[in-house]
Amino acid sequence: MNIQQTLQQAAALFGRGDPKGARQLGEQVLKQAPNNPAALQIVGIAHCQLGEPKLGVPLLRRALKAGGDNPGSRFNLARALVDAGELAEAEALAGAPGQPDAMRRLHADILKALGRPWEAAMAYQQIVEANPQDADSWNNLGNIRHELGELEAALAALQQARTLRPDSAIIYTNIGRVLASMSRYDDSALAFQEAVRLDPRNPAVLIEFGHALTRLDRSREALVAYADAARIDSTNPETFVAMGLAFMDLEDRARAEQSYRFALNARPDFGPASLNLGILLEQGNRIAELEALLRQTESRGAKGADIDYLKAMVLRRQGKLDAALALARDARSASINPAVRSHFVGQVADQLGETGLAFAAFEEMHWAMAQSPLGQGIDRRAYQAEVEQLAARTTPEWFARWPAITLPREPASPVFMVGFPRSGTTLLDTILLGHPSVHVLEEVPILAQVADELGGFDRIAEIGKDQADRLRGRYFEELARVAPESAGKLIVDKNPLSMMRAPLIHRLFPDARIIFAMRHPCDVVLSCFMQNFKLTQAMASFLDLTSGSLLYDRVMAYWQQCRGIFPLNVHEVRYETMVADVEGTVRPVFDFLGLEWDPGVLDHQRTAKARGFIRTPSYGQVTEPIYTRATGRWERYRPQLAQVLPILEPWVAAFGYGSTAPVELGADG
């Protein structure tokens, strides 16, 4: 067989997907004719296809010098240089004038890889102007425009690519990414949905679709996409972390933990899995497990910002606040929610007395929350307007029109624990939970579900006995479903803003006892501002101090209005009194509830650790000894609160807290 026949056979082997066989034949030719350009091309390309571009590049260079200098050979060398990481030489070769379209596209790719996006964008623009039917270049132009922040231009380029190639899942995926950057989250989800339809077996596309649904607070639907991705590729830890985050949104902590552990099984050193598992353990007060996770993670060689943040959580729980703060401030990665990180920094800085740093961190947290998809879709003043509307409709005349009804005394009415958020309800409910005859329902929205079933606030006045019995039955049915262990115990339904449902409570449970938690208005509003609440219409009010203070004013005015209209059976508990004298404050609460005194309730730390996960932001504080450092904390933030003190001053006086005016020292100091 002569050289020409051998080369033809080698080319045929390439066509059949056998680069190793082609290389062997090419090497045979080179033994006879060391400078044969075709053989040099075959062996060089074979090395590249077999993952050895550094071996292929010298051969392809020789091919050009040996007389094989043609557009195809130059393209092969440029491609090999890119694969070998020799981008400067590749750019010089591909950027020469008069190159064919394939080389011009490669040149644009090289410019992007070299960190020269503006030049890459210009190169792609020139390509599509010369060849408007080039869908790949329109797609690449859209991606580079997206990277440059030119969102409208990026979307226009990608839409042109879609017109030329409407069956391309990758183009729809890129469109979805741009739409998300434009805060067009619903449209983004639709684009990803179409990408999934076009390529349902592509796990990367399914993951992107899941992320889009999660941004829209559609976590249950996102889980379907993530599960499909996991079935296709069970080795990708990113999929399981995404599933864990979705389960956390749905408050299914057991499945979230399982998902994070699946991610670690797939890749033991995967930082985002360790990080999110650590957050879950810390929130559940499982500190020994958190410390063990950190040791295990470090032993696996995992490093980076995710692990630094994990270590910061451990250090904070160990009381090493300075070290925790230093690590957390520098811990930035795509896996660390910026709002969560800023919240952590603010909390630790506050504990260290660094009020300026703390307040700045909380402002940064709220900015990040406001920029999130949920934050952009919520009007932070809407809930205040809703409270004002309730106040306008809740009148003595309205109450007087209610039909008289007699309700059964069994099952016994629940006790409702209300108060403005951050008024000490978590400490109080933990103490109550320590009594063997009490079950605390912690912020489970059963009463809200009953209100939804009723169909509207004004319909409260129309409730007759039959409907009252039905709605009460609905409450107790849901209670039995979510808390079967509560049977036979006194139910304490703790949901602070249920105070807004005082008319419904009185209509369905007229004999209900209500515990009203109270705290200095300035401390309450400041504490709400310092929390990383999941954004709802109500919680969005705490994105700034002014809206939070206005909400406090509206809520307290409505609560006082309801107490003046309805004969509510209320026992007030003042936070400052409780932390100063726990037994003296809570004994009357147990008397109010008709329960015998049990000294064991005072061991709130034991109760908190036994209850595991606590839904409220106070989950870590209630495992500590009772402290008074949060009493009067607002004084340290007086400069930052100055603008809202006039809103809160009337309530400070009304609730017997004196005045917000600074204490002036006399001449003797």
N, C-alpha and C positions, 0 to 999 in steps of 0.2 A: 504494500500500500504506500503510495507516494505522499509527499507533504500535503498537497492540495486535498487529497482524499481524507487524510487524517484530520485536517482542519475542518472539513465538511462534517465528518463524523462527530467531532467535538462540538460543533455548532448544534448538531442534532441532539446531542446529550443535554446541552443547555435547554433546548426546547422541551425536553422531557423532564426537566427539573432535576438534572443530575450534574451539579457543578463540580463535584469531586471527580467524576469520571471525565468530564471535559478538561479539568486541570491536568489529569494524568496524561491525556493525549496531547495537550498543548506542551507539556514538559518534554514529551518524547520529541516533538518537533524542534524545540529549543536546543536539544542536544545536538541535532544535526545543523540547525540554522539559528544560532543564538540571537540574531537581530531580526528575526522574522516578525514584522509588526503585528500580523494577525495572531500569531502564537502568543506574543507578549500581551496583546489585548485579552485573549481568552484566559490565560493564566492569571493575569491581573484581576480581571472581573471575577473569576472564580474565587480568588482569595477574598475579595470583598463580600461576595455572596455567602461565603462560609464564615463570615465574621472576623476576617483578618485584613482589614483595610490597610494597615501599616505595611503589610507584605505586598499588597496589591499596588500601592502608589508608585514605588520605584519602577515596577514593570510597565505601568501605564505611561510613566514619563519616558521610558526608553522607547515605547511604541511610537510616541510622537516624534522623537528624534530620529527614529529608524525609517521614517518615510510614511508613517501612518497618521499624519496630521490632517484630520478632517473634523467636521463638526461633531460627529458621533464620538470620536476618540477624545476630543476635548471635553465633551460633556461627561464621559465616563471618568476621566481624570478629575474633573472638578467635583463630581459626586463622591469619588473615593477620598479626595482631600477633605471634604466636609465630614465624612464618616471617620476619618483619621484624626479629626480635630485640628487640621491645618487650615484654618479659615482664612487667614490673610492671603496665602497663595491661591486658595480657591476663589476668593473675591477678585483678585487680580485677573485670573484666567476667565472667570465667568463674566466680568464686567467689561471685557474688551468690546469695542464697537462692532456693530453688524452681526450680533449673535442671533441664532434662531430663537423661537418662542420658548422652547424647553429650557435653553440656557438662561434666558432672561428671567424666567420664573425662578430658576435655581439661584440666580444672582440676587433676586429680591429676598429669597429665603435666607441666603447667607448674610445679607445686610441686617436682617432682623436678628439672626443669631449673634452677630457682632455687636448688638446693642445700638444699632443705628436705625431706629424705627421710622424716623422722618424720611430718610433716604429709601427705606424699604417701601414706605407708602407711595412715594413718588414713582418708584420702579413698577409697583403693581398698577398704579394709575396709568402709566404709559403703556403697559401691556394691554389693559382692557380698552384703552382708547384705540390701540392698533387692532385689537381683536375683540370686539364687544361680545362675541359669543363664547368667550373663555370663562366658563362657570367657575373653574377652580381658582382662577386669578381674582374674580369678583369675590369669592368666598375669602381668599387670603387678604384681599384689600379690606374687606369688612372686619376681619379679625384684627388687623394692624390698626385700623382706625379706632376700634374698640379699645385697644391697648393704649392708644394716644388720648383717649377720653373724648374723641369726636363721635359722640353717640349717634347723632342724626345721620352723619355721613356713613357711619358703620352700618346702621340699619338699612340705609338706601342701597349700599353695595350688596349686602346679604340678600335683600329682597330681589335684586337683579339676579343674583346667583340662583335664588329659588325659582325665579321665572324660567331660567334656562334649564334648571334641573330640579323639577318639583318633587322628584322621588328620592331626594338625598336627605337621609336622616341627620348627617353631620351638619348640613346647612341649617336645618330647622333647630338643631341643638345650639348652633352659634347665634341664631336669631333669638332663641330663648335667653341666652346669656346677656345679650345686649339689652333686651327688653327688661330684664331684671335690673341691670345697671341704670336703666331709665326710670326705675320704680314703677314700671308697668307690670305689676306682678301677676295679675290675672292673665294678661296677654302672654306673658312669659310661660306660664303653666300650660296654656293652650299650645304654644310652639313645642314645648317638650313633649306634650301628649302626642302631637303629630309625629315627632321624631320616634317615639316608642311604637306608634302604629307602623311606621315604615321599617323599623329595625327592632322588633320585639325581643330579639335574642342578644341584644347588646347591653351588657350590664352597666357600662358607663352611662349610657343614655337613660337607663332606668333609674340610676342613682341621681342624675341631674333632675329628672322628673320628680323624684321623691323630695329633693331639696326644694324645688319650686312649690310643691304642695305644702311642705312644712312652713315655708315663708308665709303662706296664706292661712296658717293655723289649721290646716287640714291634715293633721298628723295621722289620723286613722287611715286615710286614703294613701298617705305617703308610705305607710307600712306595707301596703300591698306591693307597691313598686320596689321597695327595698327587699321584700321577701322574694320577689321574682328574680332580682339581681343576685341574691344569695344562692338561689337554686341553680343559677347558671354558673356562677363562680363563687365557690365557698371559701376561697383562699384570700379574698380581699378584705382586710380588716376594716377598711373605710365603710363598707356596707354595714357591718355590724355596729360600728359606732353610730352611724346615722340612725339605725334602728333603735339603739339605746336612747338617743336623744328624743326620738319620736315617742317612745314609751314613757320617757320622763315628762314630756308635755301632757301625756294622758294620765299621769300620776300612777302608772303601773311600774312601780319601782323594782319589783321582783323580776319582771321580764327585761327591764332596762339593765339590771345587773347581769342577768344571764347573757344579754347581747354584748356587753362590754367584755365579759369573760370569753365569749366566742371569738371576739376580735383579738384578744391576747393569745388565745390558742392558735389562731391563724398566724399571728406574728407577735411573739413575746415581747419584742422591744418597741412596739408601736406606741409612741408617746400619747396620742390622743385617746387611746383606749385606757391607758393607765390614769391619765388626767381625769377623764370623766367618771371612771370607776371611783377614783379618789374623792371627787366631789360628792358622789352619791354616798360613800361611806361617811364622809365628814358630816353631811347633812343628817345622816341617821345616827350621829353620835357614836359611831363604831370606830373609835379612835385607835384601839389596839390593832384592828384590821387595817386601818389606814397606814399606820406605821409599818406594819408587815408588808403592805403593798409597796411602800417606798423602798424598803430594803430589797425586796425581790426585784423591783424595777431597776434599781441601781446595779444589782448583781448581774443583770442581763446586759449591762452596758448601755442602757438607754440614757440619752443625754438630750439637752436642749431646753427651750423655754417651757415646754409642757411639764417636764420633770422638775424644773426649778419652781414652777407654780405648785406642783404637788408637794414639794419639800416645804414651801412657804406655808401651806396649810398645816403641815405637821408641826412646824416650828411655832406657829401661832398657838396651836393647842397645847404646846409644851411651855408656853409663856415666854418664848424667846422672840419678843415682838420686834426688836430692832432688826434682827436677822431676817425675820419673815417679811418685813416691810421692804428691805433692800432687795430681796429676791423678787418679790411680787412686782415692784415698780419696773423692773427690767424684763419681766417675763411677758413677751409679746409673740404670739404666733397665730396662725390662721385657726388653730383649734381652741384658742382661749377667747371666749366672748369678751369683747372690750368692756361691756357694761359690768360683767361679773368681776373682771380684774379690777376695774376702777372702784367697784363696791368694796372689794377686799382691801384695797389700798386705803380707802377712806375709813373703813372700820378700824384697821390697825393704827392708822395715824391718829384717829380720835382717841383710842386707848392710850396712846403715847402722849396725848395732850398737844399734838401738832395740829391745831385747829385750822390754820390756813391751808396746809397741805390736804387735810381731810375734806374741807369744804370744796376745794378745787377738784378733788377726786370725785366727789359726789356730783358736782356739776358736769364733769366729764362723763360720768355714768349716765346721767339723764340725757345728755346730748346724744350719746350712742343709742339709748333707748328710743329717743324721738326720731332718730334716723332709720330705725329698723322698719321692716314692712308693717308690723303691727302699730308701731308708733306713728307712722305716716298716715295710717287709716283711722286714727282716733282723734276726736275733738276733745281736748282736755277740759273744756268748759261745759260740755254737754251734760254731764252728771249734775253739775250745779243747777243747770236750768231745769233738769228733771225734778230735783228737790224743791225748787221754787214752785214748780207746777203742783207738786203734791201739797205744798203748804197752802196754795191758793184754793185747793179743793177740799182740804181737811178743815171743816168748820163745825162749830157746835150745832148749827142748823142741819148740816149733813148727817151728823151723828144722831140727831133727834129723829130723823126719818127711818132709821134702821128698825125693821120689824122685831118685836120681842120674841125671843126663842129660848127654850130650855134645853141645855145640852147634857149628855151623860157625864158622870164623873169618872167613868172608867172607859178606856184606859186613862190613867192619870195624865194630866197635862204635863208636857215637858217644862223644864225651867229654861228660860232664855237668857243667855249672857250676851250683853250688848255693850257698846261703847265705841268711841272713835278708835280706829286702828292705832296700835302702839300705846294703848292705855293700861297695859298690864294684864290683859286677859289671859295670855299664855301662862304666866306664873300662877294666876289665880285658878285657871282650869286644871293645871297640873296638881295643885294642892287639893282641889276637889276630887280629882281622879284617884288620889291616894286613899280615899274612903271606899271601903269594900261595897258600899251600897250605891255607888255613883258610877254612871257611864257618861263620859264626855263625848259629844259628837262635835268633832273639831272641823268647823268650817265646811261642812257638807251641805250643799245647797238644797236641802229638802223643802224648806219653806219657800224658796224661790220657785221650785218646781210646782208646788201647790198654787202659788200665785199665778204662774203661767197657765196652769189648768183652769183657773178661775176665769182668766181672759181679760182682765183689766181692772185698774184700781177702782173705778167708779162702781163696778159690780159688787164691791164689798157691801154696799148699802142694800143690795137686793138679795143677799144670802138669807134664805129661809132655813128651817130646821133640816129638811131633807138634804139640801145642798151642803149645809154645814157638816152633817154627819158623813156625807160622801167625801168631802175634802179632808176632814179629820181622819177618816179611814185611809185615804190616800197617803197622808203623812205617816201614819203608823205602819202601813204596808211597806213603804219605802224605807222606813227606819228598820224594820225587820229584815229587809233585804240587805242593806248596807252594813248593819250592825246587829247580827243575830245574837251576839254575845251580850247585848244590852237587856235582854228579857229579864223582867223582875227587878230591874234597877231603876233608880231615879235618873231620868235623862236630862242632861244639861246640854242644850243646843247652843254651842258657842259660835256665833257669827257676828262680829262687831257691828256691821252696818245693817243688821236686822232691825236696828232701832228705826230704820226707815219703814219697816213693815209693822209698826206698832198698831195701826188700825186692823190689819188682818190678824195679827196675834190676838188682839182683844176680841175679835169676832169669833174666831174658831176656838180659842182657849181663854175664855174670860177669867178663869181662875188662875191663870198662869202666873208664876212668880218670875220676876225679871231682875237680874243682877246687872246693875249699871256700873261699869268700870270708868273711873274718872282719873285724870292726870292733868298736871299744869298744861294749859293750852299751848304755851310756847314750846314746852318739851315734846308734846305730842306732835305738833306740826313739824318741828325739826326732825324728830325721829322718823316720821313718815318720809320726809325728804331724803333721809339717809338710807332708805331701803330700796332694794332692787325688786320691787313688786313685779309680778307678771302683769303686763299692761291689759287692763280692761277699761271700760268707759269711766268707772269710778277711780281706779288706781292711776289713770292718766293725769288726774288732778295734781298728783304729787311730783310731776316733772319739773315744777318750779314752786318756789315758796309762796308766791302770791296766789296762784290758783289753789294750792293746798290750804292756805289760810282762809280763802273765800269759801272753800268747801266746808271747812270746820265751822265757820260762821253759819252757813246755811243749814248744815246738819244739826248743830246744837240748837239753833232757833226752832227747827222743826220738831226736835225731840221735846223741847220745853213746851211747845205748842200742843203736842200730843198728850203730854202729862197734864196739861190744863184742861183738855177736853175729855179724855178717857180715864176711868177709874183704874189705872194701872197699879199693880202691886209691886213696887220697886224698892230694892235695897241697894244703896250706893256703897261702892268700895273705892276708897281713894288710894291710888298707887303709892304716894309718898308715905301715907300712914302704914300701908301694908309692909313695905320694905323696912320701915323703922321698927314695927312691932307686929310680927307676923301673927302670932297666936291671938293677940288682942284684937286684931282686925278680922281674922277669918273665923274665930269662934262665933261671933254674931251671924256670920253667913250661914254656918251650919244650923244655928238656931232658926234662922229664917227659913231654911229648907226642911226643918223638922227632923234633922238627923242627929243622932247621938255623937258626942265628941269622941274623936279617935286621935290620940296623940301622934299616931303614925303618919298622919297627913302632913305633918311639919317636915318630914324627910322628903322634900320635893325633889332632891337630886336622885334619890333612889327611884322615885316614881317616874321621873323624866327618862332615866336610862332604861327603865323597864318598858316604857311605852314605845321606844324605838324612834321611828321617823315622826317628826313634828312638822306640821304643814306651814307653820308661821315663821317669819324671819327670826323669831326668838329661839330657834331650836337649839342653838349652842349656849345661850345665856341661862336657860332654865336648868342646865346640868351643872352650873356653877353654884357656889354658896350665894345666898341673897346678898346683894350689894346695893349701895346707895349712890354709886358714882353717876348713874343716869339721872338722879334727882337734881334739878337745877342746872343741867348741862347747858341749857339754852343761854345761860349767862356768859359762857365762854364764846358763844357765837353771836353775842349781842350786835356787833357791827354788821354781820351778814343778815340778821333778822330785823334790822332797824326799819326797813321799808314796810314790813308786815305787822309790826307791833301795834299800830293804830287799829288794825282789823281785829286783833286778838285781845286788846286791852279790856274791852267790855266783858269778855268771858272770864278773864283773869279775875276781875273784880266780882263778877256774879258768882263764881265758884269759890270765893273766899281765899284767893291766892294773893291778895294785896294788890300790888301795882307793878307794872313793868318799868316804872321810872327807876333809873340808877340810884343807888343809895349814896348820898353825899356825906362825906366825912366832915366832922366839925374841925375847928382850929386845933384841937388837941389830937387829931388823927384818929 
